[in-house]
Amino acid sequence: MNGESILSEFGTFDVENYGDLLYPVLFKRMFQKRDKMREIQAFSFMGSESLEGSGYDTRPIRDLLSSRSGQPRMLIIGGGDLLRTDWNRVASHYDSSRLRHKEPPLPFTFGLLLRRLLHRRMNAARKFRYWYMNYPAVGPFIIDPASFSGIKSVAYCSCGVPFPFDDRVKHRVASAANKSVFLYVRDRQSKDALIRAGVSREIHVGPDLIVVLSDFFDAAMERKKGQDILEKKGVDIQRNILCVQSNPQTPENNVELVKQLTAYQKRTNCEVVLLPLARCHGDHGYLQKLVPDSGGAFKYIEPGSIFESVSLLAACDVFLGTSLHGNITAFSFGIPHLFGPIAVAKTEGFLDAVNLPLELKLKSWAEVNEKLATVAGMDREAFVARVFAAKQRVHEIFDLLIRAVTSE
């Protein structure tokens, strides 16, 4: 297939995190629903091979950015809070993944020897940046196509801006963004941050791409698959299922969370299922420890793949978690959900984007028992209407994206 028929996709597809691994699966299905002829090649920092049973491989982004031969590619960057300039913080998310990768071999030179000696003094994040993010850009995912001979043009899909841009880099952020052929962000806060940085091109705002999940994964079929998995693990599927996920908590928060979940379980006679979705943030280890903390009343379920995670989420009756994409999956399937108290704006951004009340984000774990009761009694018809509207908006923006990238 010639270069004109190949699109390159770049994101954090090499970390063990449910949302990061699910995004390229849905992106490809969305794209090929509209254009079956084009091949999509995925790129990430390190490269990967079917992480968590995702079924796709990625190549290291340096292979594309350093390319000087062949047809320049259309590069689509997407899936997450990627519009940022804090290189080392992004690199730190790879601390656990990096240990399983060998650093890429480079030909020996005296300059390389000197860099290796300096390299020994670097912390883990700086080492990761040196080996995998060593290219000229204002941010890891804010790419100016003029800087790379292998890039024809750049588009951004379902991206977020997690922090305001420093005044020192605003002009470079704006310059790169203004050269993009399409810019789709997943909440109004992200759009406002880009405008304040000086971005003048059109910015499309819509919910996170993952809201279309239920258009490609049938809710009833996934629920049945999830129930089968739960039943084999000893979960009573005749009872209501509360699915819980959380990043590691302080000892004080841990005590409160167990207390609240225990109270809710006793009051409703439900099953509490603990589902890890963000291994890169250590939630699997934390959730396993909640089982003995609950006296064995809670059940930890380890999914065999991201597709099993989809099924298990579809099988729950209520979801509570700090995972953005765990909540978005529940939303897409029409399942009541609550965001845990996590200090990131993207949760409020999502609730605003899909017209849900901000009260669906907890202020503290002490609200769990009370808020779960409120959420379980939501107006389901109005909730489903919001799901439909959110999915329709994403499809509208994606159609515009397709036109922009295929006309280049």
C-alpha positions in Angstrom: 0.0 0.0 0.0 1.5 3.4 -0.9 2.2 6.2 1.5 -0.8 8.2 0.4 -3.1 5.4 1.7 -1.4 5.1 5.1 -2.3 7.2 8.1 -0.1 7.3 11.2 -1.6 7.5 14.6 0.4 8.6 17.7 -0.6 8.3 21.3 0.1 6.6 24.7 -0.7 3.2 23.3 2.2 1.5 25.1 1.0 1.8 28.7 -1.1 -0.6 30.7 -4.1 1.6 31.1 -7.6 0.7 29.9 -8.4 4.0 28.2 -5.1 4.4 26.5 -5.3 0.9 25.0 -9.0 1.1 24.1 -8.8 4.4 22.3 -6.9 3.2 19.1 -9.3 0.2 18.9 -12.3 2.5 18.7 -10.5 5.0 16.5 -9.7 2.4 13.9 -13.3 1.1 13.9 -14.6 4.6 13.6 -12.3 5.4 10.8 -12.8 2.2 8.8 -16.5 2.6 9.1 -16.0 5.6 6.9 -12.9 4.7 4.9 -12.0 1.0 4.5 -9.2 1.5 2.1 -6.7 3.3 4.2 -4.2 1.5 6.5 -3.6 2.9 10.0 -0.2 2.4 11.6 0.0 3.1 15.3 3.0 4.7 17.0 3.9 5.2 20.6 7.0 6.1 22.5 8.5 2.7 23.1 6.4 0.6 20.7 4.3 -2.3 22.0 2.9 -5.8 21.2 -0.8 -6.4 21.9 -0.7 -5.0 25.5 -3.5 -6.5 27.6 -4.8 -8.4 24.6 -5.5 -5.3 22.6 -4.7 -7.1 19.4 -2.6 -4.3 17.9 1.1 -3.5 17.8 2.7 -0.1 17.8 6.1 1.2 16.5 8.4 3.7 18.3 7.5 7.2 17.2 11.2 8.0 16.6 11.0 5.7 13.5 8.5 8.0 12.0 9.9 11.4 13.2 13.4 10.5 12.0 12.3 9.2 8.6 13.9 10.9 5.7 12.6 8.6 2.9 9.3 7.7 1.5 6.0 9.6 1.3 5.5 12.0 4.2 2.6 10.8 6.4 -0.5 12.3 7.8 -0.1 12.1 11.6 -3.2 11.9 13.8 -2.5 12.5 17.5 -5.1 11.5 20.0 -6.6 9.9 23.0 -6.0 11.6 26.3 -4.6 14.7 28.1 -1.9 15.0 25.4 -1.7 18.7 24.8 0.9 19.6 27.4 4.5 20.5 27.7 5.6 18.7 31.0 7.8 16.2 29.3 9.2 14.6 32.5 5.9 14.1 34.1 4.6 12.3 31.0 7.8 10.3 31.0 7.3 9.3 34.6 4.1 7.5 33.7 6.3 5.0 32.0 8.4 4.1 35.0 7.0 0.5 35.4 6.7 -0.1 31.6 10.3 1.0 30.9 11.8 -1.7 33.0 10.5 -4.3 30.6 12.1 -2.7 27.6 15.7 -2.6 26.5 17.0 0.8 25.6 17.3 1.1 21.8 20.8 0.3 20.4 22.8 3.2 18.9 26.0 3.0 16.9 29.1 3.8 19.0 30.7 7.2 18.8 32.8 9.2 21.3 29.9 11.6 21.7 27.6 8.7 22.5 30.1 7.5 25.1 30.0 10.9 26.8 26.2 11.0 26.7 26.1 7.5 28.3 28.2 8.7 31.2 25.9 11.7 31.7 22.9 9.3 31.3 23.9 7.4 34.4 23.2 10.5 36.5 19.7 11.0 35.1 16.6 9.9 37.0 14.2 7.5 35.4 12.0 10.1 33.8 14.9 11.9 32.2 16.3 8.6 31.0 13.0 7.8 29.3 12.9 11.2 27.7 16.5 10.8 26.5 15.8 7.4 24.8 12.2 7.7 23.6 11.2 11.4 23.5 14.4 12.9 22.0 12.9 15.0 19.2 12.3 18.8 18.7 8.8 19.8 19.9 7.3 22.1 22.5 5.5 19.1 24.0 5.6 15.3 23.5 2.5 15.4 21.4 2.5 19.0 20.2 4.1 18.4 16.8 5.0 21.0 14.2 5.0 19.2 10.9 7.6 21.7 9.5 10.1 20.2 11.9 10.0 16.6 10.5 10.5 15.6 6.9 8.4 12.4 7.4 5.3 14.4 8.5 3.0 15.9 5.9 0.4 17.3 8.3 -0.9 16.8 11.8 -4.5 16.5 13.2 -5.6 16.2 16.8 -8.4 13.9 17.9 -10.1 13.8 21.3 -7.3 15.5 23.2 -7.3 17.3 26.5 -5.2 20.1 28.0 -4.6 19.2 31.6 -2.8 22.3 32.8 -2.6 26.0 31.7 0.4 26.6 29.4 3.3 28.5 30.8 3.7 32.0 29.2 7.2 31.0 28.0 5.8 28.3 25.6 2.5 29.7 24.6 3.7 31.1 21.3 5.2 27.7 20.3 2.1 25.8 21.3 -0.1 28.2 19.3 2.3 28.0 16.3 2.1 24.2 16.2 -1.6 24.0 16.8 -2.4 26.6 14.2 -0.6 24.5 11.6 -2.7 21.5 12.3 -5.4 20.5 9.7 -7.9 19.6 12.4 -8.2 20.1 16.2 -10.7 18.3 18.3 -10.6 18.6 22.1 -12.8 16.8 24.6 -14.0 19.6 26.8 -14.4 23.4 27.0 -11.6 23.8 29.4 -9.1 22.5 26.9 -10.5 24.8 24.2 -10.2 27.8 26.5 -6.6 26.9 27.5 -5.6 26.8 23.8 -7.3 30.1 23.0 -5.5 31.7 25.9 -2.2 30.3 24.5 -3.0 32.1 21.2 -4.5 29.4 19.1 -6.6 31.0 16.4 -7.6 28.1 14.2 -11.0 26.5 14.6 -11.2 24.2 17.6 -13.9 21.5 17.7 -15.3 20.6 21.1 -17.0 17.3 21.8 -17.1 14.5 24.4 -14.3 12.0 24.6 -14.2 9.5 21.7 -14.8 6.5 24.0 -18.5 7.5 24.4 -19.2 5.8 21.1 -18.1 2.4 22.6 -21.6 1.0 22.7 -22.0 1.6 18.9 -19.3 -1.0 18.3 -19.8 -3.3 21.4 -23.4 -4.5 21.9 -24.5 -3.8 25.5 -26.5 -7.0 25.9 -23.8 -9.3 24.5 -21.1 -7.6 26.5 -23.2 -7.8 29.7 -23.7 -11.6 29.2 -20.0 -12.1 28.6 -19.2 -10.1 31.8 -21.8 -12.1 33.8 -20.3 -15.3 32.7 -16.8 -14.2 33.8 -18.2 -13.0 37.2 -20.1 -16.2 37.8 -17.0 -18.3 37.2 -15.2 -16.2 39.7 -17.8 -16.8 42.4 -19.8 -13.6 42.1 -23.6 -14.0 42.6 -24.9 -12.4 39.4 -28.5 -12.6 40.7 -27.6 -9.7 43.0 -26.9 -6.1 41.8 -23.3 -5.5 40.9 -21.4 -2.5 42.2 -18.1 -2.3 40.2 -15.3 -0.3 42.0 -12.0 1.0 40.7 -9.6 3.3 42.4 -6.0 4.5 42.2 -4.0 3.9 45.4 -5.3 5.9 48.4 -3.8 7.2 51.6 -4.4 5.1 54.7 -7.1 7.5 55.9 -9.0 7.5 52.6 -8.6 3.7 52.4 -10.4 3.2 55.7 -13.2 5.6 54.7 -13.6 3.9 51.3 -13.9 0.4 52.8 -16.3 1.8 55.5 -18.6 3.4 52.9 -18.6 0.4 50.5 -19.3 -2.0 53.4 -22.3 0.2 54.4 -23.7 0.3 50.9 -23.2 -3.4 50.4 -25.1 -4.2 53.7 -27.9 -1.7 52.8 -28.5 -3.0 49.3 -27.3 -6.6 49.5 -25.2 -6.1 46.4 -21.9 -7.7 45.2 -18.9 -5.4 45.3 -16.5 -6.2 42.5 -13.1 -4.6 42.4 -11.9 -4.1 38.8 -8.4 -2.8 38.0 -8.2 -0.6 34.9 -5.0 1.3 35.4 -2.1 -1.0 36.1 0.4 1.8 35.2 -1.0 3.8 38.2 -0.9 0.8 40.5 -4.6 0.2 41.0 -4.3 -3.6 40.7 -2.1 -3.8 43.8 -4.2 -1.4 45.7 -7.6 -3.1 44.9 -6.2 -6.5 45.8 -5.5 -5.2 49.3 -9.1 -4.1 49.7 -10.3 -7.7 49.7 -8.8 -8.6 53.2 -9.6 -5.1 54.4 -13.3 -5.9 53.7 -13.1 -9.3 55.5 -13.5 -11.0 52.1 -16.8 -9.3 51.4 -15.5 -7.7 48.2 -14.3 -9.7 45.2 -11.3 -8.8 43.1 -11.6 -9.7 39.4 -8.5 -9.5 37.2 -9.6 -9.0 33.5 -7.7 -11.1 30.9 -7.8 -8.3 28.4 -9.2 -4.8 27.7 -12.1 -6.6 26.0 -12.8 -8.5 29.2 -12.7 -5.1 31.0 -15.4 -3.9 28.6 -17.6 -6.9 29.3 -17.1 -6.7 33.1 -18.0 -3.0 33.0 -21.1 -3.8 30.9 -22.1 -6.4 33.5 -22.2 -4.0 36.5 -25.3 -2.1 37.6 -23.4 0.9 39.1 -19.8 2.0 38.6 -17.6 3.9 41.0 -14.1 4.8 40.0 -11.3 7.3 39.6 -10.8 6.0 36.0 -12.1 8.5 33.5 -12.6 5.8 30.8 -14.2 3.4 33.3 -16.8 6.0 33.9 -17.1 6.8 30.2 -17.6 3.1 29.4 -20.4 2.9 32.0 -21.9 6.1 30.5 -21.9 4.7 27.0 -23.7 1.6 28.2 -26.2 3.6 30.0 -25.0 2.5 33.5 -25.2 4.9 36.4 -21.7 5.9 37.6 -19.8 8.1 40.0 -16.3 9.6 39.7 -14.1 9.2 42.7 -12.6 12.3 44.3 -9.5 12.8 42.2 -7.8 16.2 41.7 -8.0 16.4 37.9 -10.2 18.7 35.8 -10.9 16.2 33.0 -13.6 14.5 35.1 -15.6 17.8 35.4 -14.8 18.4 31.8 -16.4 15.2 30.7 -19.5 15.7 32.9 -20.0 19.2 31.4 -19.4 17.8 27.8 -22.2 15.2 28.2 -24.6 17.5 30.1 -24.4 15.5 33.4 -24.4 17.2 36.8 -21.1 17.9 38.4 -22.4 16.2 41.6 -21.5 12.9 39.9 -18.0 13.6 41.1 -17.4 12.9 44.8 -15.8 15.6 46.9 -14.6 12.9 49.3 -15.0 9.1 49.9 -17.3 9.9 52.8 -20.0 10.6 50.2 -20.0 7.1 48.7 -22.9 5.5 50.4 -25.2 8.5 50.1 -24.2 9.4 46.5 -24.5 5.8 45.2 -28.1 5.7 46.4 -28.8 8.9 44.5 -27.1 7.7 41.3 -28.9 4.4 41.3 -32.2 6.2 41.3 -31.4 8.5 38.3 -33.9 9.2 35.6 -32.8 6.5 33.1 -34.7 7.9 30.2 -33.0 11.3 30.5 -29.7 9.6 31.1 -30.0 7.5 27.9 -31.0 10.7 25.9 -27.7 12.3 27.0 -25.8 9.2 25.9 -27.4 9.4 22.5 -26.6 13.2 22.1 -23.0 12.7 23.2 -22.4 9.9 20.7 -24.1 11.9 17.9 -21.8 14.9 18.6 -18.7 12.7 18.4 -19.8 11.1 15.1 -20.4 14.6 13.7 -16.9 15.8 14.6 -15.3 12.6 13.4 -16.9 13.0 10.0 -15.3 16.5 9.8 -12.0 15.0 10.9 -12.2 12.4 8.1 -12.8 15.1 5.5 -9.8 17.1 6.7 -7.3 14.3 6.8 -8.3 12.5 3.6 -8.3 15.7 1.6 -4.7 16.4 2.5 
